[in-house]
Every structure is written in C-alpha cells, then in structure tokens.
Amino acid sequence: MKKEIITPETVAKPMAPYASAIKVKAAGSLVFVSGVVSCDINGEIICKGDILGQTKQMVRNLIATLEAAGAKPENVVKTTTYVVSSEMKGFFDTKAFLECLTPFDRPTDTLVGVACLAGSEQGQLIEMDAIAVTG
C-alpha cells in the first residue's frame, strides 16, 4: 500500500497528528473495524472514570483487532473517535487524543462528542472505529 498524506495549502493544518486527507494508491484489502472500547478480555470496562486509561486500553484493543485481520497500525487510513461529551475536556487535558492518533501514522480522523455510548451506564467513556488498507 502506498499512502500519500494530503495537506492543502489553502486550508488550516490539523492541530493534532492526523491528516486532512489520504490518497491510497494500488489499494489491496480493506479492513473495516467496528467500534472498539476499553474492555478487557472478559468484556469488563477497565479504568472507569479515567479517560486516559480507557483510551490506552481501547487503542491496544484496536491494534489487536487490526493484527487479527492481517493489518498493522500504519495501515489505518481513517478513524472516528467518539467521546462522551462530559469527558471532552479531560480528553484534551490528559493528551488522550494523542494516544488515539500517534500509533496510526496520521490517519484521517473525526472526533465526535456524544451524549452517551453503549456501555456508558457501566462507565464507558470512549470508542473508536477504523478503516485500514493492506497490500
């Protein structure tokens, strides 16, 4: 896979390590990863009330899912990150947003503040999905 980062001269540069756009040449297989959360192997949410801790576990789970599909973190071209709105300030204050993006070599990214997530009643604060291109 050959990935070209696109940064238009006439548009403000991203404020975090993500790309404005990515052009993929000679695409191989596409890997679509559903929303990944900060659960352990038993489905229990870890680091309740800790946005940074949940972010780190979520990224570990996402990387494990990618690897199971034959992809690597650098193959990710698009992520969408969902953060419970009441935790958005903490997401930036703790630099958790960097934990979401730096393992993936500047994917395009959309950050969405949400009222709740599936699992919010158990303490889930963050979720991320991804698209990767292999080959």
Contact map, one row per residue, 1 for C-alpha under 8 A:
111000000000000000000001111100000000000000000000000000000000000000000000001000000000000000000000000000000000000000000000000000000000111
111100000000000000000001111000000000000000000000000000000000000000000000000000000000000000000000000000000000000000000000000000000000000
111110000000000000000111100000000000000000000000000000000000000000000000000000000000000000000000000000000000000000000000000000000000000
011111000000000000000111000000000000000000000000000000000000000000000000000000000000000000000000000000000000000000000000000000000000000
001111100000000000111110000000000000000000000000000000000000000000000000000000000000000000000000000000000100000000000000000000000000000
000111110000000000111110000000000000000000000000000000000000000000000000000000000000000000000000000000000000000000000000000000000000000
000011111010100000111000000000000000000000000000000000000000000000000000000000000000000000000000000000000000000000000000000000000000000
000001111110100000010000000000000000000000000000000000000000000000000000000000000000000000000000000000000000000000000000000000000000000
000000111111000000000000000000000000000000000000000000000000000000000000000000000000000000000000000000000000000000000000000000000000000
000000011111000000000000000000000000000000000000000000000000000000000000000000000000000000000000000000000000000000000000000000000000000
000000111111100000000000000000000000000000000000000000000000000000000000000000000000000000000000000000000000000000000000000000000000000
000000001111110000000000000000000000000000000000000000000000000000000000000000000000000000000000000000000000000000000000000000000000000
000000110011111000010000000000000000000000000000000000000000000000000000000000000000000000000000000000000000000000000000000000000000000
000000000001111111110000000000000000000000000000000000000000000000000000000000000000000000000000000000000000000000000000000000000000000
000000000000111110000000000000000000000000000000000000000000000000000000000000000000000000000000000000000000000000000000000000000000000
000000000000011111000000000000000000000000000000000000000000000000000000000000000000000000000000110000000000000000000000000000000000000
000000000000011111100000000000000000000000000000000000000000000000000000000000000000000000000000010011000100000000000000000000000000000
000000000000010111110000000000000000000000000000000000000000000000000000000000000000000000000000000010001111100000000000000000000000000
000011100000010011111100000000000000000000000000000000000000000000000000000000000000000000000000000000000111100000000000000000000000000
000011110000110001111100000000000000000000000000000000000000000000000000000000000000000000000000000000000001000000000000000000000000000
000011100000000000111110000000000000000000000000000000000000000000000000000000000000000000000000000000000001000000000000000000000000000
001111000000000000111111000000000000000000000000000000000000000000000000000010000000000000000000000000000011000000000000000000000000000
001111000000000000001111100000000000000000000000000000000000000000000000000000000000000000000000000000000000000000000000000000000000000
111100000000000000000111111000000000000000000000000000000000000000000000000000000000000000000000000000000000000000000000000000000000000
111000000000000000000011111000000000000000000000000000000000000000000000000000000000000000000000000000000000000000000000000000000000000
110000000000000000000001111100000000000000000000000000000000000000000000000000000000000000000000000000000000000000000000000000000000000
110000000000000000000001111111000000000000000000000000000000000000000000000000000000000000000000000000000000000000000000000000000000111
100000000000000000000000011111000000000000000000000000000000000000000000000000000000000000000000000000000000000000000000000000000000111
000000000000000000000000001111100000000000000000000000000000000000000000000000000000000000000000000000000000000000000000000000000000111
000000000000000000000000001111110000000000000000000000000000000000000000000000000000000000000000000000000000000000000000000000000011110
000000000000000000000000000011111000000000000000000000000000000001001010000000000000000000000000000000000000000000000000000000000011110
000000000000000000000000000001111100000000000000000000000000000000000000000000000000000000000000000000000000000000000000000000001111000
000000000000000000000000000000111111000000000000000000000000010011000000000000000000000000000000000000000000000000000000000000001110000
000000000000000000000000000000011111000000000000000000000000000000000000000000000000000000000000000000000000000000000000000000011100000
000000000000000000000000000000001111100000000000000000000000000000000000000000000000000000000000000000000000000000000000000000111100000
000000000000000000000000000000001111110000000000000000000100110000000000000000000000000000000000000000000000000000000000000000111000000
000000000000000000000000000000000011111000001000000001001100100000000000000000000000000000000000000000000000000000000000000101110000000
000000000000000000000000000000000001111100001100000001111100100000000000000000000000000000000000000000000000000000000000000101100000000
000000000000000000000000000000000000111111111100000000001100000000000000000000000000000000000000000000000000000000000000000000000000000
000000000000000000000000000000000000011111111100000000000000000000000000000000000000000000000000000000000000000000000000000000000000000
000000000000000000000000000000000000001111110000000000000000000000000000000000000000000000000000000000000000000000000000000000000000000
000000000000000000000000000000000000001111110000000000000000000000000000000000000000000000000000000000000000000000000000000000000000000
000000000000000000000000000000000000001111111000000000000000000000000000000000000000000000000000000000000000000000000000000000000000000
000000000000000000000000000000000000001111111100000000000000000000000000000000000000000000000000000000000000000000000000000000000000000
000000000000000000000000000000000000111100111111000000000000000000000000000000000000000000000000000000000000000000000000011100000000000
000000000000000000000000000000000000011100011111000011001000000000000000000000000000000000000000000000000000000000000000000000000000000
000000000000000000000000000000000000000000001111111011000000000000000000000000000000000000000000000000000000000000000000000000000000000
000000000000000000000000000000000000000000001111111001000000000000000000000000000000000000000000000000000000000000000000001100000000000
000000000000000000000000000000000000000000000011111000000000000000000000000000000000000000000000000000000000000000000000001010000000000
000000000000000000000000000000000000000000000011111111000000000000000000000000000000000000000000000000000000000000000000000000000000000
000000000000000000000000000000000000000000000011111111100000000000000000000000000000001001100001000000000000000000000000000011000000000
000000000000000000000000000000000000000000000000011111110000000000000000000000000000000000100111000000000000000000000000000000000000000
000000000000000000000000000000000000000000000110011111111000000000000000000000000000000000000000000000000000000000000000000000000000000
000000000000000000000000000000000000110000000111011111111100000000000000000000000000000000000000000000000000000000000000000011000000000
000000000000000000000000000000000000010000000000001111111110000000000000000000000000000000000001001100000000000000000000000001000000000
000000000000000000000000000000000000010000000000000111111111000000000000000000000000000000000001001100000000000000000000000000000000000
000000000000000000000000000000000000111000000100000011111111100000000000000000000000000000000000000000000000000000000000000000000000000
000000000000000000000000000000000001111000000000000001111111110000000000000000000000000000000000000000000000000000000000000001110000000
000000000000000000000000000000000000000000000000000000111111111000000000000000000000000000000000001100000000000000000000000000000000000
000000000000000000000000000000000000000000000000000000011111111100000000000000000000000000000000000000000000000000000000000000000000000
000000000000000000000000000000000001110000000000000000001111111110000000000000000000000000000000000000000000000000000000000000000000000
000000000000000000000000000000001001000000000000000000000111111111000000000000000000000000000000000000000000000000000000000000010000000
000000000000000000000000000000000000000000000000000000000011111111100001100000000000000000000000000000000000000000000000000000000000000
000000000000000000000000000000000000000000000000000000000001111111110000000000000000000000000000000000000000000000000000000000000000000
000000000000000000000000000000001000000000000000000000000000111111111000000000000000000000000000000000000000000000000000000000000000000
000000000000000000000000000000101000000000000000000000000000011111111111100000000000000000000000000000000000000000000000000000000001000
000000000000000000000000000000000000000000000000000000000000001111111111000000000000000000000000000000000000000000000000000000000000000
000000000000000000000000000000000000000000000000000000000000000111111110000000000000000000000000000000000000000000000000000000000000000
000000000000000000000000000000100000000000000000000000000000000011111110000000000000000000000000000000000000000000000000000000000000000
000000000000000000000000000000000000000000000000000000000000000001111111000000000000000000000000000000000000000000000000000000000000010
000000000000000000000000000000100000000000000000000000000000000001111111101000000000000000000000000000000000000000000000000000000001110
000000000000000000000000000000000000000000000000000000000000001001100111111100000000000000000000000000000000000000000000000000000000000
000000000000000000000000000000000000000000000000000000000000001001000011111100000000000000000000000000111000000000000000000000000000000
000000000000000000000000000000000000000000000000000000000000000000000001111100000000000000000000000000111000000000000000000000000000000
100000000000000000000000000000000000000000000000000000000000000000000011111110000000000000000000000000010000000000000000000000000001110
000000000000000000000000000000000000000000000000000000000000000000000001111111100000000000000000000000011010000000000000000000000111100
000000000000000000000100000000000000000000000000000000000000000000000000001111100000000000000000000000010111000000000000000000000111100
000000000000000000000000000000000000000000000000000000000000000000000000000111110000000000000000000000000011100000000000000000000111000
000000000000000000000000000000000000000000000000000000000000000000000000000111111000000000000000000000000011110000000000000000011110000
000000000000000000000000000000000000000000000000000000000000000000000000000001111100000000000000000000000000111100000000000000011100000
000000000000000000000000000000000000000000000000000000000000000000000000000000111110000000000000000000000000111100000000000001111000000
000000000000000000000000000000000000000000000000000000000000000000000000000000011111000000000000000000000000001111000000000001110000000
000000000000000000000000000000000000000000000000000000000000000000000000000000001111101100100000000000000000001111000000000011100000000
000000000000000000000000000000000000000000000000000000000000000000000000000000000111111100000000000000000000000011111000000011000000000
000000000000000000000000000000000000000000000000000000000000000000000000000000000011111100000000000000000000000011110000000000000000000
000000000000000000000000000000000000000000000000000000000000000000000000000000000001111110000000000000000000000000100000000000000000000
000000000000000000000000000000000000000000000000001000000000000000000000000000000011111111100000000000000000000000000000000010000000000
000000000000000000000000000000000000000000000000000000000000000000000000000000000011111111110000000000000000000010000000000000000000000
000000000000000000000000000000000000000000000000000000000000000000000000000000000000011111111000000000000000000000000000000000000000000
000000000000000000000000000000000000000000000000001000000000000000000000000000000000001111111101000000000000000000000000000000000000000
000000000000000000000000000000000000000000000000001100000000000000000000000000000010001111111111100000000000000000000000000000000000000
000000000000000000000000000000000000000000000000000000000000000000000000000000000000000111111111100000000000000000000000000000000000000
000000000000000000000000000000000000000000000000000000000000000000000000000000000000000011111111000000000000000000000000000000000000000
000000000000000000000000000000000000000000000000000100000000000000000000000000000000000001111111000000000000000000000000000000000000000
000000000000000000000000000000000000000000000000000100000000000000000000000000000000000000111111111000000000000000000000000000000000000
000000000000000000000000000000000000000000000000001100110000000000000000000000000000000001111111111100000000000000000000000000000000000
000000000000000100000000000000000000000000000000000000000000000000000000000000000000000000110011111110000000000000000000000000000000000
000000000000000110000000000000000000000000000000000000000000000000000000000000000000000000000011111111000000000000000000000000000000000
000000000000000000000000000000000000000000000000000000110010000000000000000000000000000000000011111111100000000000000000000000000000000
000000000000000000000000000000000000000000000000000000110010000000000000000000000000000000000001111111100000000000000000000000000000000
000000000000000011000000000000000000000000000000000000000000000000000000000000000000000000000000111111111110000000000000000000000000000
000000000000000010000000000000000000000000000000000000000000000000000000000000000000000000000000011111111100000000000000000000000000000
000000000000000000000000000000000000000000000000000000000000000000000000110000000000000000000000001111111000000000000000000000000000000
000000000000000000000000000000000000000000000000000000000000000000000000111110000000000000000000000011111110000000000000000000000000000
000000000000000001000000000000000000000000000000000000000000000000000000110100000000000000000000000011111110000000000000000000000000000
000010000000000011100000000000000000000000000000000000000000000000000000000010000000000000000000000011011111000000000000000000000000000
000000000000000001100100000000000000000000000000000000000000000000000000000111100000000000000000000010011111100000000000000000000000000
000000000000000001111100000000000000000000000000000000000000000000000000000011100000000000000000000000000111110000000000000000000000000
000000000000000001100000000000000000000000000000000000000000000000000000000001111000000000000000000000000011111000000000000000000000000
000000000000000000000000000000000000000000000000000000000000000000000000000000111000000000000000000000000001111100000000000000000000000
000000000000000000000000000000000000000000000000000000000000000000000000000000011110000000000000000000000000111110000000000000000000000
000000000000000000000000000000000000000000000000000000000000000000000000000000011110000000000000000000000000011111000000000000000000000
000000000000000000000000000000000000000000000000000000000000000000000000000000000111100100000000000000000000001111100000000000000000000
000000000000000000000000000000000000000000000000000000000000000000000000000000000111100000000000000000000000000111111000000000000000000
000000000000000000000000000000000000000000000000000000000000000000000000000000000001110000000000000000000000000011111000000000000000000
000000000000000000000000000000000000000000000000000000000000000000000000000000000001100000000000000000000000000001111101000010000000000
000000000000000000000000000000000000000000000000000000000000000000000000000000000001000000000000000000000000000001111111000111100000000
000000000000000000000000000000000000000000000000000000000000000000000000000000000000000000000000000000000000000000011111100100000000000
000000000000000000000000000000000000000000000000000000000000000000000000000000000000000000000000000000000000000000001111111100000000000
000000000000000000000000000000000000000000000000000000000000000000000000000000000000000000000000000000000000000000011111111110000000000
000000000000000000000000000000000000000000000000000000000000000000000000000000000000000000000000000000000000000000000111111100000000000
000000000000000000000000000000000000000000001000000000000000000000000000000000000000000000000000000000000000000000000011111100000000000
000000000000000000000000000000000000000000001001100000000000000000000000000000000000000000000000000000000000000000000011111110000000000
000000000000000000000000000000000000110000001001000000000000000000000000000000000000000000000000000000000000000000001111111111000000000
000000000000000000000000000000000000000000000000101001000000000000000000000000000011001000000000000000000000000000011001001111100000000
000000000000000000000000000000000000110000000000001001100100000000000000000000001111000000000000000000000000000000001000000111110000000
000000000000000000000000000000000011110000000000000000000100000000000000000000001110000000000000000000000000000000001000000011111000000
000000000000000000000000000000000111100000000000000000000100010000000000000000111100000000000000000000000000000000000000000001111100000
000000000000000000000000000000011111000000000000000000000000000000000000000000111000000000000000000000000000000000000000000000111110000
000000000000000000000000000000011110000000000000000000000000000000000000000111110000000000000000000000000000000000000000000000011111000
000000000000000000000000000001111000000000000000000000000000000000000000000111100000000000000000000000000000000000000000000000001111100
000000000000000000000000000001110000000000000000000000000000000001000010001111000000000000000000000000000000000000000000000000000111110
100000000000000000000000001111100000000000000000000000000000000000000010001110000000000000000000000000000000000000000000000000000011111
100000000000000000000000001111100000000000000000000000000000000000000110001000000000000000000000000000000000000000000000000000000001111
100000000000000000000000001110000000000000000000000000000000000000000000000000000000000000000000000000000000000000000000000000000000111
